[in-house]
C-alpha cells in the first residue's frame, strides 16, 4: 500500500503545471519567451549544441513542436503559447486590440 501511495505521489508531481518555469531553465536570447527547458539542461538550454542534452528537453524548437504547455505541464514545455486574454477574447468572438490587451465586440469592426 505504501509503495502504491509513493508511485501516485511521484506521478502527481511529474504532471504538475509550471507556467512560470520555476522547475525548469529558460533559454536566453530570442527563445526566452518561447520555451522552458528541463532543469538538467543547464547552459545547453537553447544553445547551438542543445541536442547534446536531449533535443526534446533542451532545444526550444523541439519543445515547441511537442505542444506541451507550461500552463498544463511541467518542464520541458512551451511558455504561454497564446496569451490568456487572447484566448478569452477569441472565445468571446471579439477582436483583440493593437495593445494586445483590449477586447472589443466583433461589431466594432477592425481596429
Secondary structure, 3 states (H helix, E strand, C coil): CHHHHHHHHHHHHHCCCCCCCCCEEECCHHHCCCEEEEHHHHHHCCCCCHHHHCHHHHCHHHHHHHCCECCCCCCCEECCCCCHHHHHHHHCCEEECCCCCCEEEHHHCCC
